[in-house]
């Protein structure tokens, strides 16, 4: 997969956000099973809310992509396939974020701290896993939002501001070459 400057910017933004949110887990240091169990009880409501928010945001972004496509197709300028590939990539990543967030939401709703057969040494792993997943999901959603922002900015420049020399617009000589190539 070829990473454009827009994709790299979104990827770096998501990684940066995941690292920043994940650092908090490692600041706590090594936890005993009992401490982790208490922290799980206190952090799970917030993590569940985060997963729920990410699910809702991802679904909303998919709907916004339809609006973006509608505006794109209504443009006077002929847009290059790169624009539609960019929108497709956003939709794919957003759908993956939606699915993972929904699965995590379901997993984190299991009453693990109420179970009696769970060994106490598992609680630290479960705690770090929940914090790690919430960091990854947060970073992934931030990446999707940055990618969507980049696509929207491009459309604003092309449709709203009437930019004629934008890299995503076919120029007359490119249209001619493409027509000749297809014939």
C-alpha positions in Angstrom: 0.0 0.0 0.0 1.4 3.3 -1.1 1.3 5.9 1.7 0.6 9.4 0.5 1.6 12.5 2.5 -2.0 12.6 3.8 -1.9 8.9 4.9 1.5 9.4 6.6 0.2 12.4 8.4 -2.8 10.5 9.7 -0.7 7.4 10.6 1.8 9.5 12.6 -1.0 11.4 14.3 -2.7 8.1 15.3 0.5 6.5 16.5 1.4 9.6 18.5 -2.1 9.6 20.1 -1.8 5.9 20.9 1.6 6.3 22.5 0.5 9.3 24.6 -2.6 7.5 25.9 -0.7 4.3 26.4 2.0 5.9 28.5 -0.4 6.2 31.4 -0.6 2.4 31.7 3.2 2.1 32.1 3.5 4.9 34.6 1.6 2.7 37.1 4.4 0.2 37.1 4.0 -3.4 38.0 0.6 -4.3 39.6 -0.4 -7.2 41.7 -3.5 -9.2 40.8 -5.6 -7.6 43.6 -4.6 -4.0 42.6 -5.3 -4.8 39.0 -8.7 -6.1 39.9 -9.6 -2.9 41.7 -8.3 -0.8 38.8 -10.3 -2.9 36.3 -13.5 -2.2 38.3 -12.8 1.5 38.3 -11.6 1.9 34.7 -14.0 -0.4 32.8 -16.9 2.1 32.8 -14.7 4.7 31.2 -13.3 2.2 28.7 -16.8 1.0 27.8 -17.9 4.6 27.3 -14.8 5.1 25.0 -15.6 2.0 23.0 -19.2 3.1 22.6 -18.2 6.5 21.5 -15.7 5.1 19.0 -18.5 2.8 17.6 -20.8 5.8 17.2 -18.1 8.0 15.7 -17.1 5.3 13.2 -20.7 4.8 12.1 -21.1 8.6 11.7 -17.9 8.8 9.7 -19.2 6.2 7.3 -22.3 8.3 6.7 -20.2 11.4 6.2 -18.2 9.6 3.5 -21.4 9.2 1.5 -21.9 12.9 1.7 -18.3 13.5 0.7 -18.9 11.2 -2.3 -22.0 13.0 -3.3 -20.2 16.4 -3.2 -17.3 14.8 -5.1 -19.4 13.5 -7.9 -21.3 16.7 -8.2 -18.1 18.6 -8.8 -17.6 20.4 -12.1 -14.0 19.2 -12.1 -13.2 15.6 -13.0 -11.4 14.1 -9.9 -8.6 11.5 -10.2 -9.0 8.0 -9.0 -6.7 8.9 -6.1 -9.5 10.8 -4.5 -11.8 7.9 -4.6 -9.0 5.5 -3.5 -8.5 7.9 -0.5 -12.2 7.7 0.4 -12.2 3.9 0.0 -9.2 3.6 2.3 -10.9 5.8 4.9 -14.0 3.6 4.7 -12.0 0.4 5.1 -10.0 1.6 8.1 -13.1 3.2 9.7 -15.0 -0.1 9.3 -12.1 -2.0 10.9 -12.1 0.5 13.8 -15.9 0.1 14.2 -15.6 -3.7 14.3 -12.7 -3.8 16.8 -14.4 -1.2 19.0 -17.7 -3.2 19.0 -15.8 -6.4 19.9 -13.9 -4.7 22.7 -17.1 -3.1 24.0 -18.7 -6.6 24.2 -15.6 -8.1 25.8 -15.2 -5.3 28.4 -18.9 -5.8 29.4 -18.1 -9.3 30.6 -18.2 -9.3 34.5 -14.7 -10.6 34.8 -14.1 -9.1 38.2 -17.1 -10.9 39.5 -15.9 -14.4 38.3 -14.5 -16.6 41.0 -12.5 -19.0 38.8 -10.2 -16.4 37.3 -6.7 -16.6 38.7 -5.6 -13.4 40.3 -2.5 -13.1 38.3 -4.6 -12.7 35.1 -6.1 -9.4 36.3 -2.9 -7.5 35.6 -2.8 -8.8 32.0 -6.5 -8.1 31.5 -6.0 -4.6 32.9 -3.0 -3.8 30.6 -4.9 -5.4 27.6 -7.9 -3.1 28.2 -5.7 0.0 28.5 -3.7 -1.0 25.4 -6.8 -1.6 23.3 -8.3 1.7 24.4 -5.1 3.4 23.4 -5.0 1.7 20.0 -8.6 2.4 19.3 -8.2 6.0 20.2 -5.2 6.3 18.0 -7.0 4.5 15.1 -10.0 6.8 15.4 -7.7 9.9 15.4 -6.0 8.6 12.2 -9.4 8.1 10.6 -10.5 11.6 11.5 -7.2 13.1 10.2 -7.7 11.2 6.9 -11.3 12.4 6.7 -10.1 16.0 7.4 -7.6 15.7 4.6 -10.2 14.5 2.1 -12.6 17.3 3.2 -9.9 19.9 2.8 -9.2 18.7 -0.7 -12.9 18.8 -1.7 -13.2 22.3 -0.2 -10.2 23.5 -2.3 -11.6 21.9 -5.5 -15.3 22.5 -5.2 -15.7 25.4 -2.8 -12.6 27.5 -3.7 -12.5 26.4 -7.4 -8.8 25.5 -7.4 -7.9 24.4 -10.9 -4.4 23.1 -10.4 -5.1 20.7 -7.5 -3.2 17.4 -7.7 -6.5 15.5 -7.6 -8.0 17.2 -10.6 -7.5 15.8 -14.1 -6.0 18.3 -16.4 -7.0 18.5 -20.1 -3.8 16.8 -21.3 -4.3 14.0 -18.8 -7.9 13.5 -20.0 -6.6 13.3 -23.6 -3.9 10.7 -22.7 -6.4 8.6 -20.7 -8.9 8.6 -23.6 -6.2 7.6 -26.1 -4.9 4.9 -23.7 -8.5 3.4 -23.4 -9.1 3.4 -27.2 
